[in-house]
Amino acid sequence: MPIPPETTPEIREAMDRRRFLAGAAAGTVIAVLGGFYAFRDDPETKQARAEKLPDGRGRLPPGQRLVRSLRPMGGTPGDPDPANFSLRVHGTVETPQELSFKDLLSMTQVEQTCDVHCVTSWSVLDSEWTGVRVAELAKRAGVQKEARFVIFESAGGYTTNVTIADALKPTTLVAYRLFGDPLPLPNGPPVRALVPHRYFWKSAKWLTGVRFSEVDEPGYWEVRGYHNRADPWKEERYG
């Protein structure tokens, strides 16, 4: 599987890791010392591993280690100016929407603190976001009962897919603030998706569209070998 040239070192490492795991599964790799998953936990990571979520899962998914801030993970930048922002809410809906940044601000605002987990094995705990629930966008557009999936569309033609159940969770946002400030440039301003219960590539940056669909449409990373569902606690990194 070729590695796209525009990817960052972290993403290239993750794709190399996929090759390593494939080789191990095929018996071509017997053991590794200091390898991709042999992280030495710092005290904060050890503490997070000991914590539990209300449903009994570990707060820190397996194979993850803590970092203090979101890492820039590449992608094709869009226009960061809120004055030029436009978000299409379309597809299997009764009333397609074309929302400006001002339109988003006129909707019910949600402030949310949550953990996020990247497929390249870093996690940030207690990240603070402000935005609008995708569920509110769905209600406003009149999502039809036939819709089963949501496709997040971004600058440069990037897409990623989630089930409608994932998209309509109260924690899934169209977010425009991080720790009280506008999204910094590497994190997809002015607006990005936030799907904190899935690996972070599902939280599309430089968001331009939320499309409801009757059929699943795997996106940029999904068609390149990454897992279609991306549950961090099941380590659904690769398909």
N, C-alpha and C positions, 0 to 999 in steps of 0.2 A: 504494500500500500504506500504510494508516494506521499511525502509530507509536503503540504502546500508551502511555497516559499515565503508567504507573508506571515506565517505563524511566528509566535514569540519563542524564545528558548524553553520556557516552561511547557508550552504546548508541544514543542518538538520532543522534549523529554518524555512527556506523557505518551506520545505516539510510539517512541522507542520502547517505552515500558510495555506497551501492548504487544510489540514484537517479541520482547523478552518473555512475557507470559505465554504467548502462543508457542514459543520454542520450548518452554518448560513443560507445557501440556503435551507436546509431541515427544518429549523425552530427550530433546537435544541439549537441554540445560539441566544439570544434576543439582547444583547448589550454588549459592552466591553468598559471599560475606561482604557486608557493607553495601548491599545492593539497593534496588529502588525502594523497597519497603522497610529496610533496616534502619529506621530512624531512631535516634537516641532522644528520648523524651526529655524535655525541660520540665521544671516543676509545674508550670501552668498547664502544660499538656497532660501531665500525670494527674493533676487535680481534675481536669475536665473529663478524663477517662473514667474517673471514679464517680462522677455525677450521673444521675439518672433523669430521664424525661418522665413526665407523668404516666406514660404508658409502659414504663419499665425499660425502654431502650436506653443504651448509653447516650449521654449527651453528645459525645464526640464519636462520630461513626468510625468503623474500623478503617485502618490505613491512613487516617488523617493526623495532621499535626497543626498546632496553633501558630498563626502569625498575627501581628497586631493591626494590620490594615489590609484592605483589598489590594491585590496585586494587579497591575495592568496586564491583560491577557490578549492584547492584540485585537484584530478586527478592522473592518473598513470604517473609518470615521464618517459620521454624518455632520450636518450643520448644527453646531451647538447653540445657536442663537434662538432663545425661546420665541422671539418675534417671528421667526420663519418656520416654527414648528407646526406640523399638521399630522394628526393621527387618524387613520381610517379604521373604523370599526365596521366590518362588512362580512360578506359571506352568507351563511344560512341565518339571516336575520330579517325581520320585517321592515325595519327602518334603518338603512345604512347611515352611518354618521361620519362627519368630517370635523374633527375637533381641533380647535386651536389650544395653545397653552392657556389662554384666558378661560376657555371653556372648562379645561381640567380644574382650574382653580375655583370655578364656580360650583363644583360638585363636592360631595361629602369627602372631607379630608381625613385620612387615617395616619396616625403616628404609630409606628410599629417597631419594636425591638425584637430581633431574631438572630439566629446563627445562620451563617452561610458556609457552604462546603464546595470547594472546587475539585474537579476530577483529577487535577494534578497534585492532590493530596494536602492542600492547605485549607484551613478553616479559620474563620473570624467569628468570635462569639460576641453576642450583644451588640450587633450592628444596628444603628438607628436610622429608620427610613420614614419618609413622608410621601404619600401618594394617594391614589384612588384605587379602590378595589376593582379588579376586572369584572367581578360580579355586578357591580353597579353599571359598568359599560354595557354588559350583556342585557341588563334590565332596560336600560335606556334605549338600546337598539332593538329590543324585542327578539332575543335569540329564540329560534324555533326548536321544537322538541326533537327534530331530526339531527340536530348538531351533536356530534360525539367528540369532536376534537377542536383545539384552538391552535392556530398557527401564528406565532409571533413573527412579524416581518420587520426587517431592519435595513439600514443604509447598506448599499453595496449588494443587495440581493440576498443577504443572509436571512435564513429562517430557522426556526426550531419549533418543535411540536410538543404539545402536552395533551392529556385527555381533558375533556371538559370538566370532569370532577376535580382534576388538579387546578384548572384555571379558575374555577368558581369557589375554591377554598377562601375563607376570609383573610388568609395571610398572603394571597397572591395579589400583587399590586402592579399598577403602572406608577412607577416611583420617579420623583424628580428631586428629592433632597436626601442627603446622606449625612448623618450626624449634624443635622440642622442647617447645612449649607447646600447650595446647588451642587449637583453631581460634578465632580472634578472631571477634567477632560478625558483621562484614560478610561473612565467608567461609564461612558456613553451618554453624555448630556445632549439635549436637555432632559430626556425622559428614557427610562429603560424599564423592562419587565423585572419583576422580582417574584421568583418561585422558590422560596427558601427550603422547601422539603425535597427538592430535587438538586442534583449537581448543578453548579452555577452556570454552566453553558446554556441551560434552559432559560436563564434570566437575560434575555436578549438585550443588548445595548443599542443605543441610537435607534430607538423604536420608532417605526413609521406606521405600523398596522397591527391590528388584532383581528384575525380572520377566523370566523367560526365555520366549521366544515363537517360534513357528514362522513367523510373518509379521512383516514390518517395520511399525513404527508410528511414523512421523515425529512429533517432539514439538513443543513450543511454538514454538521458533524455526525449526525445519525447515518447518513449515507456513506460516510467515510469510516465506519466501523465502530462508532460509539453507540452505547446502549440506547434503545428507543425510549425506555422509561426513566432510567437514571436515578434509582433510589440509592442514596448514599449508605444507608444502613444495611443494604443487601450487596453493597459494592458493585452495583450495576454500572461499571465504568465502560465496558466494551461489550458489543454484541457477540 
